[in-house]
Each structure stands twice: as C-alpha cells, then as structure tokens.
Amino acid sequence: MALNYLVTGGAGFIGSNYVHRLLQRGAHVTIYDNLSRAGAPRNLDWLKKDFGEKSFDMQVADVRDAAFIRTAARQADVIVHLAGQVAVTTSVADPRSDFEANAFGTFNALEAARLSGRDPIFIYASTNKVYGGMEDVAVAEDATRWHYADLVNGCPETQPLDFHSPYGCSKGTGDQYVRDYARIYGLRSVVFRQSCIYGPRQFGIEDQGWLAWMTIAAVTGRRITIYGDGKQVRDVLHVDDLLDAYDAALEKIDIAKGRVYNMGGGARNVLAVWSEFGPLLEKLLGRKIEVARAGWRPGDQRVFYANFSKARNELGWEPKIGLEQGIERLFRWVKENQALF
Ligand SMILES: NC(=O)c1ccc[n+]([C@@H]2O[C@H](COP(=O)([O-])OP(=O)(O)OC[C@H]3O[C@@H](n4cnc5c(N)ncnc54)[C@H](O)[C@@H]3O)[C@@H](O)[C@H]2O)c1
C-alpha cells in the first residue's frame, strides 16, 4: 500500500523537490505550508503542471498552529519536517518569529507525530549552524580559500554543539527535541544537519540560498554584494543527493532512528563563496561579473565543511553529483526560467 507522507514546507525548495519525487512513485502526499516563501506558489504550480491539480493534498497552514498540524498528521506514516524560518539575518531582526516557527513549530510537529497513534517516521532538516563558529578549530588561508588546518576530513557529528544566532538556537532546539523524542518516546526520528543545499526550485535571496541567489542575480542582471573576503568556504550538496539520504534513512530506519547525520558535500565538494564560485559562474555566463564589496557579516564562518562518513557507513550514502555538474544544472534551470524571478 502507498505510504502517506506529510511534508511540512513542501512548497519550498527542498520540499517541492521531495514531493516531486514522491508523486513520481505514486505516494500519497500532503503538503503543509503557509506559503510565506516568495517562490512557494510557483513551486506548487510546477507540481500541479507535472502531476495534475489533484495529485496531492494541500494544507495552507502554519506549523505554529498546534491543533491544525495535529489534524494534518493524523494519517501520516512519514512526516518530513522542513517548514520554518530559514535566514540567519531574519532571525536576528525578529528572533521571536524565528523561535515560534522553528523551535515551537518543530515541537508542534513532534507532538503531532507522538499523538497520532500511527508511529510515524519523522525526518528533520537541521543545520550545520548548530556547531556555531567552531572557534577552537584552527583555519588557514590559501590563495583562493580558507580551509581547516587540521580537521582535513571536515566537521564530524562529535563536534561540540554551540548554537550561534537566533536561527542557530531555534533550529538547534528543534534538533535536540527531535533526537530526544526518539529516546523518550521511541519516535523513529532522524536528524539531518544540512550544509548548503542547492539546486532547481531554489528561490535564493541575498539572505539565504547564496548559490542560487548569485546565479539568479548574475543571469537577471542584479547587483551581487560579496561580504567578507569571498574566500570563505562551504561544502555544497545538490538537492537530489540530499533526497537520496532521506530515502536511505527511510529504507534503513531501524539503523537511522534516533540518529543524527551531517549532510553536506564534504571535503570533495567545497567551494569558496566568490573567489572560486565567481569564475565558475562567469564561465557559464560567458562574461565578467562586477560585484560590490562589503564587510564581514556577523557569525559568518571562514570555513565550514561536513564530514559525512557516519551517513556513508550507516546509510550507504554519499553524494553523486559533483559541484561543477550540479552548478551547471542550477544555472540551466535559472536561465530557462527567468520569468520566475
Ligand atoms: N537550503 C539549505 O541550504 C538548508 C540548509 C540547512 C538547513 N535547511 C533547512 O531545510 C528546511 C527547508 O529549507 P529550504 O531551503 O527548502 O527553504 P524554503 O524557504 O524554500 O522552504 C521552507 C518552506 O516552509 C514554509 N514555511 C515557512 N514558515 C512556515 C510556517 N511557520 N508554517 C508553515 N510553513 C512555513 C515556506 O513557505 C517554504 O515553502 C528548513 O527547515 C531549513 O532550515 C536548509
């Protein structure tokens, strides 16, 4: 029998990609989304165009509404909880809204899962921001990038938690609650601490989704500002690879339940934000890109990249899409869909 999925944030970037994959497989999907993200209605149009108006159930609702999400979760076998406030800058400007959407919203989703009586699997999209600034980890500078001086394989899950920024705190609260519901209530929950995820259907803005934002800005002629020296390094992961990890966790839930996994491109897929990404983008665009420069943004790490060997060892997962190939796919999507931006 087809499983019932509840995907909170299912109209967002990661969510709509996952729903697309689930509908292709004939799953029953309920999207639970308040459509607050600018691109969300366009992602719904895409799903409807590919699968039809009635191919999924749509709940335009907020995860802050405990009663509503309890009702929506009643039939769910799998809850993929992606809804939330996603930008660090917004969390600094309005920490209460951020807390309510991410910490309280995740708590509501967990309670809905616990009380449904269906023993659903619960997947949670956490963030590498739970590791904070990692000030105890030495970094060194090369011609085009910063890198870890000693932590050559990247940050493992054993790195001490150090929530940084209201977003880091609210997502980290969710992260710890999701993990604890496995310990205390036996909920089959899995936490993914995601690095920079990128790909089609990502309506990146300056404050969040930098790869997509810079690609959209370059293609549509908007001004890009580089904060800091542009040599800060991130590991990037194509959304299709992330979704393979969600699938692997569902398949191997007896191993994955109660576990936390770093989820990023890892040491092989690191990219300096402008000193390396800029030339790649210029090559795809076929011309030089003029950028504005500004100081470092608060909390902007010089280096982050994940060590994903726990996911590799336990779930048999590793990224398949190299960064140049993935970036080319993103670029093509932006180029072919300029009317969306
Ligand atoms: N994209 C990344 O690089 C990345 C990295 C780490 C973690 N994450 C996490 O993954 C999840 C999905 O991120 P995304 O990139 O797809 O973001 P997104 O903004 O595209 O998707 C989030 C969706 O949630 C909806 N939403 C926001 N607040 C809501 C609320 N209160 N109630 C109901 N719906 C609400 C939005 O309308 C949007 O459709 C988020 O929880 C985010 O914190 C993303």
PDBQT file of the ligand as one rigid body, heavy atoms in Angstrom, charges set to zero:
ROOT
HETATM    1  N1  LIG A 401      18.605  25.097   1.849  1.00  0.00    +0.000 N 
HETATM    2  C1  LIG A 401      19.610  24.925   2.659  1.00  0.00    +0.000 C 
HETATM    3  O1  LIG A 401      20.768  25.139   2.281  1.00  0.00    +0.000 OA
HETATM    4  C2  LIG A 401      19.376  24.431   4.073  1.00  0.00    +0.000 A 
HETATM    5  C3  LIG A 401      20.486  24.177   4.880  1.00  0.00    +0.000 A 
HETATM    6  C4  LIG A 401      20.293  23.727   6.188  1.00  0.00    +0.000 A 
HETATM    7  C5  LIG A 401      19.008  23.535   6.661  1.00  0.00    +0.000 A 
HETATM    8  N2  LIG A 401      17.939  23.802   5.862  1.00  0.00    +0.000 N 
HETATM    9  C6  LIG A 401      16.596  23.569   6.402  1.00  0.00    +0.000 C 
HETATM   10  O2  LIG A 401      15.837  22.830   5.466  1.00  0.00    +0.000 OA
HETATM   11  C7  LIG A 401      14.464  23.223   5.529  1.00  0.00    +0.000 C 
HETATM   12  C8  LIG A 401      13.963  23.560   4.142  1.00  0.00    +0.000 C 
HETATM   13  O3  LIG A 401      14.748  24.612   3.603  1.00  0.00    +0.000 OA
HETATM   14  P1  LIG A 401      14.536  25.183   2.126  1.00  0.00    +0.000 P 
HETATM   15  O4  LIG A 401      15.863  25.608   1.640  1.00  0.00    +0.000 OA
HETATM   16  O5  LIG A 401      13.705  24.272   1.321  1.00  0.00    +0.000 OA
HETATM   17  O6  LIG A 401      13.731  26.514   2.476  1.00  0.00    +0.000 OA
HETATM   18  P2  LIG A 401      12.419  27.155   1.796  1.00  0.00    +0.000 P 
HETATM   19  O7  LIG A 401      12.260  28.512   2.390  1.00  0.00    +0.000 OA
HETATM   20  O8  LIG A 401      12.478  27.056   0.314  1.00  0.00    +0.000 OA
HETATM   21  O9  LIG A 401      11.257  26.185   2.322  1.00  0.00    +0.000 OA
HETATM   22  C9  LIG A 401      10.642  26.351   3.559  1.00  0.00    +0.000 C 
HETATM   23  C10 LIG A 401       9.132  26.301   3.348  1.00  0.00    +0.000 C 
HETATM   24  O10 LIG A 401       8.480  26.436   4.614  1.00  0.00    +0.000 OA
HETATM   25  C11 LIG A 401       7.396  27.329   4.502  1.00  0.00    +0.000 C 
HETATM   26  N3  LIG A 401       7.202  27.937   5.832  1.00  0.00    +0.000 N 
HETATM   27  C12 LIG A 401       7.978  28.884   6.428  1.00  0.00    +0.000 A 
HETATM   28  N4  LIG A 401       7.496  29.151   7.663  1.00  0.00    +0.000 NA
HETATM   29  C13 LIG A 401       6.419  28.355   7.836  1.00  0.00    +0.000 A 
HETATM   30  C14 LIG A 401       5.495  28.178   8.902  1.00  0.00    +0.000 A 
HETATM   31  N5  LIG A 401       5.612  28.889  10.035  1.00  0.00    +0.000 N 
HETATM   32  N6  LIG A 401       4.492  27.267   8.759  1.00  0.00    +0.000 NA
HETATM   33  C15 LIG A 401       4.368  26.558   7.599  1.00  0.00    +0.000 A 
HETATM   34  N7  LIG A 401       5.204  26.700   6.554  1.00  0.00    +0.000 NA
HETATM   35  C16 LIG A 401       6.216  27.587   6.670  1.00  0.00    +0.000 A 
HETATM   36  C17 LIG A 401       7.785  28.317   3.421  1.00  0.00    +0.000 C 
HETATM   37  O11 LIG A 401       6.656  28.908   2.772  1.00  0.00    +0.000 OA
HETATM   38  C18 LIG A 401       8.603  27.444   2.463  1.00  0.00    +0.000 C 
HETATM   39  O12 LIG A 401       7.794  26.924   1.429  1.00  0.00    +0.000 OA
HETATM   40  C19 LIG A 401      14.395  24.387   6.514  1.00  0.00    +0.000 C 
HETATM   41  O13 LIG A 401      13.938  23.891   7.753  1.00  0.00    +0.000 OA
HETATM   42  C20 LIG A 401      15.828  24.854   6.629  1.00  0.00    +0.000 C 
HETATM   43  O14 LIG A 401      16.119  25.403   7.897  1.00  0.00    +0.000 OA
HETATM   44  C21 LIG A 401      18.097  24.240   4.580  1.00  0.00    +0.000 A 
ENDROOT
TORSDOF 0
